[in-house]
Amino acid sequence: MSGIYEYFQKIQIQIIEIKDSLIQIKQSWESLQKAWDLFFTIVPWEVLLLLIFSVILLSIFNSISPSSPKLNLTFAVVLLSFLWSYFWGLFSESVSYTKVIWTSLYILIPLHFFGILQIAIQYSKKVYWNRRRIQPRDWDSALHQLSQDYHELMSKAHLFHASIEENRSGILEGIHRMEKTILGLKTLTNPNQKE
């Protein structure tokens, strides 16, 4: 009798384990659905479709020109966006161009974010160093900057000695840097003087 009782107890334990695993599967499925719904509230489903077709076109474009994948993906997204708005206009009376543009920007902005950030950093460095040339902190840094600008200008002048006309812009840029540095030295020697 105890063997039959143990047998039924094992079956009951297995049924409880199966029930627990089914509850866990249901909970994980519900959390997956919530995450999926949250993802599509942040990113529209059109972005996913555009990305899939862009990657397909990207593989074709990369086989033609493998050296520029960013440009290829940009071209694929722009081409597919144009085709999307064209066919949308064929089958519908009104086309939402803003939706097409926003969908494209979901892909293009992250793609070119680091390039745009790099351009912004270079521009801010240029502005910062131009300001430091005109308004140096102290005499030592101004003299160091003058020496550095002088050596850069002289190296360019000696390098382009035979072809000054072709490299006029580089030499003029060096001269303008020197002028800004000299202006900074003038403001250090006479802070009340304004040029």
Disulfide bonds with the S-S distance in Angstrom:
none
